[in-house]
């Protein structure tokens, strides 16, 4: 055995010494076991750790992608290894879409993580190592990733409400090979890892050997940069969260507090707010152009940001995310069990009716039954000074044209126009002790 192997520290000592405090009291650990070197080494370490941490329960999950002809042999290998160490194995078979828009690798990765989320264990454990971390950061850099992407993989994060732990991120693949040799471990090799058509493989086999030749410590340099990026990302998240809390309005994002921020912070707050609505991957130039129009336009203008099936627009000094109705309901929709204490949702109108105390429709009118119906043109609403066109009421309220087209009218069960929600109520149905109807044109919130 060569000197480097003799000097190899026992990886178990490191794993035990760096057991995260966040995992204290959690006993059931499930390892993602591919059957390759890194996951077999980690399975060995967890099996040995049971002698040092009483109560530790170790299981494994193998995801069968069906992409490689040797996939069944890999399942058998994992079963043999787990049997040797008396570790339960869960095998999940998935169907990878070879034509997935995001690519085969990304699709397979998504399916793996969905399988990990199905675990009944307390903690999910994965075996990525220092070489993997360096590859990940380089890949993100080549993709033009931001601060969060360049932070690489964290040692500990949450996955579907449970911890995901990567205890080997400080060790190189060479160190894992030494450990495997010392403990006579066997593993499988995925020949697709040699296919240079995959960018990660190209970096691994072409770029990294050159870096190793000229900068032997490049892995740790990259890992240190990733740590700095992770710190910057955390600080950025804290600033964004603080700014967002200031800018959030009752039903949207306040324009005045948003524009009081610097242009850079405006962009980050908008991205964070849109992420709450499930909007991802918006082009930076589109977002910046929308913010520019918002800053430079007057209150009477209506800049919009088109999304997939939705739009961001300004209404009453707030930004709103609104679903664009493909088909506005063309018949009245009856509202069941209307109560001024609750918001009444209408999936057909992609919104909800909320009530405010302090004057509006009388309780007798509300109790008589309500319907929502579309505008057809020419509607008149009784006002203290006479009937007024709904079209003019909407214009005077500063409602954007996109909203006017899909803003429902509130009527009685018999069809009498009672209100333009959020704009005006019929004066002959109003009561000082009644309730004012507000229309919320989008009710779907981020989880």
DRENZAVEX-589991 format. One record per residue: residue in three letters; y, x, z of N, C-alpha, C in turn. Coordinates in steps of 0.2 Angstrom, whole numbers, plus 5000, padded with zeros to 4 digits. Each point is the difference from the previous one (the first is absolute). Example, Ala and Ser with C-alpha at 12.3 -4.5 7.8 and 13.67 -1.06 7.14 Angstrom:
<atoms>
ALA497250665039500649965000500650045000
SER500549984996500650045001500549965003
</atoms>
This chain:
<atoms>
UNK499450045000500649965000500650045000
UNK500549994996500650044999500549995006
UNK500550055001500450005005500449945001
UNK500249974994500449945000499749945004
UNK499350004998499749945004499950015007
UNK499950075002499950015007500649995004
UNK500650004997500649995003500249934999
UNK499649964997500249934999500049965007
UNK500549975002500049965006499649944999
UNK499749985006499649934999500549954999
UNK499949964995500549954998500049945006
UNK499449995003499949955005500550015005
UNK500250065002500450025006500749974998
UNK500250014994500749984997500049925000
UNK499549974998500049934999500049975007
UNK499650035005500149975007500650015003
UNK500350064999500750025003500549964997
UNK500049984994500549964997499949934999
UNK499549975004499949935000500649965002
UNK500249964995500749975002500049955006
UNK500550005003500149965006500049934998
UNK500249984994500049934998499349974999
UNK499550055000499349974999499750005007
UNK500350015005499750005007499849925001
UNK499450005003499749945001499649964994
UNK500150034994499749974995499350044999
UNK499549974999499350035000499650004994
UNK500249944995499650004994500450034994
UNK499750054997500350034995499550004994
UNK500349984994499750004994500350044995
UNK499550054997500250054995499949984993
UNK500550014996499949994993499650064997
UNK499449994998499550054998499850004993
UNK500350044996499950014993499350034999
UNK499850055005499450044999500250074997
UNK500750014999500250074998500150045006
UNK500250064999500150055005500449985006
UNK500649984999500549985005499849955005
UNK499749944997499849955004499350015004
UNK499650044997499450025003500250055006
UNK500450044999500250055006500349955005
UNK500549964999500349955005499549965003
UNK499549984997499449965003499750045005
UNK499850064998499750055005500450015006
UNK500750014999500450015006500049935004
UNK500149954997500049945005499349995003
UNK499550014997499350005003500050045006
UNK500250064999500050055006500549985005
UNK500549974998500649985005499749955005
UNK499549964998499749955005499750035006
UNK499850075000499850035006500650025005
UNK500650004997500650025004500449945002
UNK499949944996500449945002499549945001
UNK499849995006499649955001500249934998
UNK499649964997500249944998500249994993
UNK500150064997500250014993499549974995
UNK500149954996499649974995500250024993
UNK499550034996500250024994499649964995
UNK500349984994499749974995500350034993
UNK499749984995500350024993500049954995
UNK500450004995500049964995500150044993
UNK499549984996500050034993500249954995
UNK500550014996500249964994499750024994
UNK499649964997499650014994500549974994
UNK500350054996500449984995499749984993
UNK499450035000499649984993500350044994
UNK500450055001500350034995499650064997
UNK499650035005499650064998499249995000
UNK499750024995499349995000499650025006
UNK500350055004499650025006500249965006
UNK500449944999500249965006499549985005
UNK499449984997499549985004499750055004
UNK499950064997499850065004500550025005
UNK500649995000500550015005499949955006
UNK499849944998499949955006499450035004
UNK499450024996499450025004500250065004
UNK500450054997500250065004500349985007
UNK500549954999500449985006499549975005
UNK499649964997499549975005499650055004
UNK499750054996499650055003500450045006
UNK500750024998500450035005500149965006
UNK500249944999500149955006499449995004
UNK499450004997499449995003499850065005
UNK500250064997499950065004500450005006
UNK500649985000500450005006500149935003
UNK499549964999500049935003500749975000
UNK500249994994500749974999499949944995
UNK500249945002500049944995500450014994
UNK499749984994500450014994500149934997
UNK500649994998500249944996500150024993
UNK499749974995500150014993500349944997
UNK500650024996500449944997500050024993
UNK499849954996500050014992500649964997
UNK500450044996500649974997499950014993
UNK500449964997500150004992500750034998
UNK500050064998500650034998500249984993
UNK500649984999500249984993500250064996
UNK499650024995500250064996500650004996
UNK500349934999500649994997500649985004
UNK499950025006500549985005500750034998
UNK500649975000500650024998500250065004
UNK499850015006500250055005499550064999
UNK499549994996499550064999499449995004
UNK499550034998499350005003500050025007
UNK500450065001500050035007500349965005
UNK500649974998500449965004499649945002
UNK499749974995499649945001499450015005
UNK499750064999499450015004500350025008
UNK500550035000500350015007500249945003
UNK500349954997500249945003499449965002
UNK499450004996499449975002499750035006
UNK500150075001499750035005500449985007
UNK500650004999500449985006499949935002
UNK499949954995499849945002499349995004
UNK499650054998499350005003500150035007
UNK500450055001500250025007500349955004
UNK500449964998500349945004499549955002
UNK499450004997499549955002499650025006
UNK500250065003499650035005500149965007
UNK499550005004500049975006500150055006
UNK500150064998500150065004500850005003
UNK500150045005500750005003500450054995
UNK499750054997500450054997499650024993
UNK500450004995499850034994500150074999
UNK499550044999500150084999499950024993
UNK500450044998500050034993500050085000
UNK499750034995499950075001500450044995
UNK500649984998500450044996500250065004
UNK500150064996500150065003500750034997
UNK500150075002500750034998500150004993
UNK499450024996500150004993500149934997
UNK499749955002500249934998500749995001
UNK500350025006500749995002500450034995
UNK499950064998500450044995500049974994
UNK499449984997499949964994500449945000
UNK500049965005500449945001500750014999
UNK500350045004500750025000500250024993
UNK499650044997500250034993500049944995
UNK499549965000499949944996500649955001
UNK500249995006500649965001500750034997
UNK500050075001500650034997500049994993
UNK499450014996500049994993500249934998
UNK499849955004500249934999500749985001
UNK500450055003500749995002500049965007
UNK499550015004500049965006500650015005
UNK500249965004500550005005499850045006
UNK500449995005499950035007499349985003
UNK499949945000499449975003499450024996
UNK500050004993499450034996499950075002
UNK500550045000499950075001499850025007
UNK500049955004499850025007499250005000
UNK499749994995499350004999499649955005
UNK499450035002499649955004500150025007
UNK500149955004500150015008499350015003
UNK500050035006499450015003499849935003
UNK500449965002499949945003500549944997
UNK499749954998500449944998499649945001
UNK500349944999499749945001499749974993
UNK499449975000499749974995499849935002
UNK500349954997499849935002499949995007
UNK500550035004500049995007499650045005
UNK499750054997499650055003500250074998
UNK499950055005500150074998499650034995
UNK500350044995499750044995500150075002
UNK499550045001500150075003499750054995
UNK500450054999499750064995500050065004
UNK499550025004500050055004499950074997
UNK499950014993499950064997500650034996
UNK500549975001500650014995500350075001
UNK499850045006500250075001499550054997
UNK499449984997499550044998500050004993
UNK499850064997499950014993499349984998
UNK499949994994499349994997499650065002
UNK500350064999499650065002499750005007
UNK500449985004499849995007499549955001
UNK500049954997499549955000499350024997
UNK500150044995499450034997499750055005
UNK500450045003499750045005499649965006
UNK500349955002499749965005499349974998
UNK500149974994499349984997499550054999
UNK500250064998499550055000499750025007
UNK500450005005499850025007499549945002
UNK500149944998499649955003499549974995
UNK499950044995499549984995500149934997
UNK500649984998500149934998499950004992
UNK499849944998499949994993500549954998
UNK500250004994500549954997499949994993
UNK500349954997500049994993500650024996
UNK500050024994500650024996500149944995
UNK500649984999500249954995500250044994
UNK499650004995500250034994500749984997
UNK500249945001500649984998500650035002
UNK499950045006500550045003500250064995
UNK499650014995500150064996500449984993
UNK500149935000500349974994500750015000
UNK500350054996500750015000500449954997
UNK499749954997500449944998500449965006
UNK499750015006500349985006500550055002
UNK500649985002500650045002499850045006
UNK499749975005499850035006499650064999
UNK499549994995499550054999500350064996
UNK500549984996500450054996500450055005
UNK500349975005500350035005499650055005
UNK499449975001499550035004499750064997
UNK499850004994499750054996500450054996
UNK500649974998500550054996500650025004
UNK500349965004500650025003499950035007
UNK499549985004499950025006499750085000
UNK499650014996499850075000500550054998
UNK500549984996500650054999500450005006
UNK500149955004500450005006499650045005
UNK499449995001499650045004500150084999
UNK500050024993500050074998500750035002
UNK500649964999500650025001500349995007
UNK499849945003500349985006499449975005
UNK499650045003499449985003500149955005
UNK500650005004500149955005500349944997
UNK500049984994500349954997499949935003
UNK499349995002499849945003500449985006
UNK500150055004500349995007500849994999
UNK500250044994500749994999500249934997
UNK499549974996500149934998499949955005
UNK499550025005499949955006500650005004
UNK500450065001500650005004500549964997
UNK500150014993500549964997499949925000
UNK499349995000499849935001500249975007
UNK499950045005500249995007500849985000
UNK500450054997500749995000500249934997
UNK499649994994500149934997499849945004
UNK499550015004499849955004500549985005
UNK500350065003500549995005500649974997
UNK500250024994500649974997499949934998
UNK499449984998499849934998500149965007
UNK499750025005500149965006500749995002
UNK500450055000500750005001500349954996
UNK499950004993500249964995499849935002
UNK499449995002499849935001500449975006
UNK500150045005500449985006500749984998
UNK500350044996500749984997500049944996
UNK499549994996500049944995499949945005
UNK499550005005499949955004500649975003
UNK500450055003500649995003500549964995
UNK500150034995500449974995499849934998
UNK499449994999499749944997500149955005
UNK499950015007500149955005500849985000
UNK500450044999500749994999500249954994
UNK499750014995500149974994499649934999
UNK499549995003499649945000500449945002
UNK500149954995500349945001499549955002
UNK500249945001499549945002499449994995
UNK500250004994499549994995500050054994
UNK500450065001500050054995500350065003
UNK500350044995500350065002500850004999
UNK500350015006500849995000500350054995
UNK500449984996500450044995500550045003
UNK500449975005500550045003499850065004
UNK499549995005499750065003499750054996
UNK499649974994499750054996500550054996
UNK500549974998500550044996500550045004
UNK499949995007500450045005499650075001
UNK499450004997499650065001500250054994
UNK499750065000500150054995499649984994
UNK500150024994499649984994499350025001
UNK499950055003499350035001499649955005
UNK500349985005499749965005499949934997
UNK500549984996499949934997499350004996
UNK499950054996499450004997499450005004
UNK499950045005499550005005499949935003
UNK500549975002500049945004499749944995
UNK500350004994499749964995499350004999
UNK499750074999499350014999499649975006
UNK500250025006499749975006500049935000
UNK500549974998500049925001499649974994
UNK500050034994499649984995499250015002
UNK499950055003499350015002499749955005
UNK500549975004499849955004499849944996
UNK500249994994499949954996499450014995
UNK499750065001499450024996500250034994
UNK500650024999500350034993499950085001
UNK499650034995499850075000500250034994
UNK500250065000500050044993500649984996
UNK500549975003500649984996500350074997
UNK500250004994500450064997500650025003
UNK500150065002500650025004500749984996
UNK500050014993500649994996500149935000
UNK499549955000500249935000500349985007
UNK499750035005500349985007500750035001
UNK500150064998500750035000500549964996
UNK499849974994500549974996500149935003
UNK499549975003500249935004500550025005
UNK499950055004500450015006500750024997
UNK500150044995500650014997500449944998
UNK499649954997500349944998500349965006
UNK499550005005500249975007500650035003
UNK500150064999500650045003500649984996
UNK500050004994500650004996500249934998
UNK499549955000500249934998500349965006
UNK500449954998500349965005499549955002
UNK500349965005499549955003499849944995
UNK500450004995499849944995499550024995
UNK499850075000499550024995499350005003
UNK499549994996499449995003499550064997
UNK500050065002499550054998499349985002
UNK499550014996499349995001499650064999
UNK499450005004499550054999499449964998
UNK499750014994499449974998499450035003
UNK499649965003499350035002499549964996
UNK499450025002499449964997499949935002
UNK500349954997499949945002500549985005
UNK500550045002500549995005500650034998
UNK500549995004500750034998500450015007
UNK500450055000500450015006500749984998
UNK500349965003500749984999500449995006
UNK500749994999500449995005500249935001
UNK500049975006500349935001500350005007
UNK500649985000500350005007500050065004
UNK500250064997500050065003499450035003
UNK499449974997499450035002499650014993
UNK499550055001499550014994499449965002
UNK499749974995499449965001499550024994
UNK499449995002499450014995499849934999
UNK500049984994499949934998499450004994
UNK499549965001499549994995500349964994
UNK499950034994500249964994499449954999
UNK500249945000499549954999499949994992
UNK499450014998499850004993500149924998
UNK499849965004500049934999500349965006
UNK500749984999500349975005499749935000
UNK499849975006499749945001500449944996
UNK499749964996500449954996499949935003
UNK499650005006500049935003500150015008
UNK500249955003500250015007499450025004
UNK500150045005499550035005500149975007
UNK499549965002500149975007499950055005
UNK500550005005499950055006499749965005
UNK499450035003499649965005500250035007
UNK500149965005500150025007500650045001
UNK500649984997500650035001500250005007
UNK500250065003500350005007500550055000
UNK500649985002500650045001499950075004
UNK499449995004499950065004499650054996
UNK499749994994499650044997500250014992
UNK499850054997500150014993499549974996
UNK500249964995499549974996499950044994
UNK499450024998499950044994499749964994
UNK500250024994499849974994499850054996
UNK499350014999499850054995500249994993
UNK500149944998500149984993500750034999
UNK500550005005500750024999500050075002
UNK499550035003500050075002500650015005
UNK500049965005500550005005499949965006
UNK500549995004500049965006500649975002
UNK500049945003500649975003500050015007
UNK500650035002500150015007500649965002
UNK500049985007500649965002500450035006
UNK500649995000500550025005500349955003
UNK500050005007500449955004500750014999
UNK500449945001500750015000500449964995
UNK499649954997500349964995499750004994
UNK499849944997499650004993499749934999
UNK499450004998499749944999499849975007
UNK500049935000499949975006499250005001
UNK499849995006499350005002499649944996
UNK500449945000499749954997499950014992
UNK500450044997499950014993499450054999
UNK500050055005499450054999499449965001
UNK500049965005499349965002499849964995
UNK500549984995499849954995499650034994
UNK499950075001499650034994500450044995
UNK499850054998500450054996499650024994
UNK500350024995499750034994500550054997
UNK499650054996500450054997499949984992
UNK500650004997499949994992500550054997
UNK499850014993500450054996500749974998
UNK500550044998500649984997499849984993
UNK500349944997499949994993500750004997
UNK500550005004500750004997500449945002
UNK500650005001500449945001500049975007
UNK499650045005499949975007500750005003
UNK500149945004500650005004499849995007
UNK500450035005499950005007500649975003
UNK499949955005500549975003500450055005
UNK500650014999500450045005500649965003
UNK500350025005500549965003500649984996
UNK500150044994500549994996499749974993
UNK499449975000499749974994499450044998
UNK499749974995499450044997500250064996
UNK499650055001500150074997499450024996
UNK500150034994499450034997499750055004
UNK499350005000499650055003500150074997
UNK500150004993500250064996500650045003
UNK500549965002500650035002499950025008
UNK499749965003499850025007499750075000
UNK499550014996499650065000500550064998
UNK500449994995500450054997500550025006
UNK500349955003500550015006499750045005
UNK499349995001499750045006499850074998
UNK500250024994499850074997499350014999
UNK499649954999499350014999499950034993
UNK499650055000499850044993499749954995
UNK500150014994499749954995499350005000
UNK499650065002499350005000499849955006
UNK500350005005499849955006500249934998
UNK500549994996500249934999499549964996
UNK499650044995499549974996499449985004
UNK499950035006499449985003500149985008
UNK500649975001500249985006499949935001
UNK499549975004499849935001500649965003
UNK500049944998500449955004499649965005
UNK500349985005499749975006500149924999
UNK499549964999500149934999499649965006
UNK500149945000499749955004499349994997
UNK499649965004499349984997500149954994
UNK500649975000500249954994500350044995
UNK500250065000500350044995500850005001
UNK500349985005500750015001500250075001
UNK500550034997500250075001500350015007
UNK499750045004500350005007500350075001
UNK499850054997500350075001499950054995
UNK500450044999499850074996499950055006
UNK499450015001499950045006500450075001
UNK500350015005500450065001500749994998
UNK500149954996500749994997500449945002
UNK499749955000500349935002499549955001
UNK500349955005499649945001500449944998
UNK499649954999500449934998500449985006
UNK500649994999500449985005499849935003
UNK499749964996499849935003499450005004
UNK499750065000499450015004500050055006
UNK500650035000500150055005500249975007
UNK499950055005500049985007500250065004
UNK500550005004500350065004499450035004
UNK499649965002499450025004499450014996
UNK500050004994499550014995499850074999
UNK499650014995499750074998500250024993
UNK500250064999500250034993499450034997
UNK499849984994499550034996500250064997
UNK499650055001500150074996499450014996
UNK500050024994499550024996499950074999
UNK499450035002499850075000499550004994
UNK500350044994499750004994499450045000
UNK499850045005499450045000499850015007
UNK499449985001499750005007499550055001
UNK499750034995499550055001500350075003
UNK499750025006500250065003499550054999
UNK500250065001499550065000499649995007
UNK499350024999499650005006500250045006
</atoms>
